[in-house]
Amino acid sequence: MNKRILYLDYLRSFAIIMVLALHCISDYMVRADLFGSVSWYAFLALNALARTGVPIFLMISGCLILSSEKTDN
């Protein structure tokens, strides 16, 4: 039986949004004409937040693999 863990679904949704945001703002981080502007600093802060997406995916995968019935030997 496959039990869903609701908070992991919410975390997964958050991680998806963060990875998409990271890919969307990557072009703006390297533009020389934006360097030092207010929008560049906003993208810099969003970049730091968005980088949490991939580690969250890895932690969710580890949690689900370790709590699997297949690993209970």
Buried (B, 14 or more C-beta within 10 A) or exposed (E): EEEEEEEBEEBBEEBEEBBEBBEEBEEBBEEEEBEEEEEBEEBEEBBEEBEBBEEBBEEBEEEEEEEEEEEEE
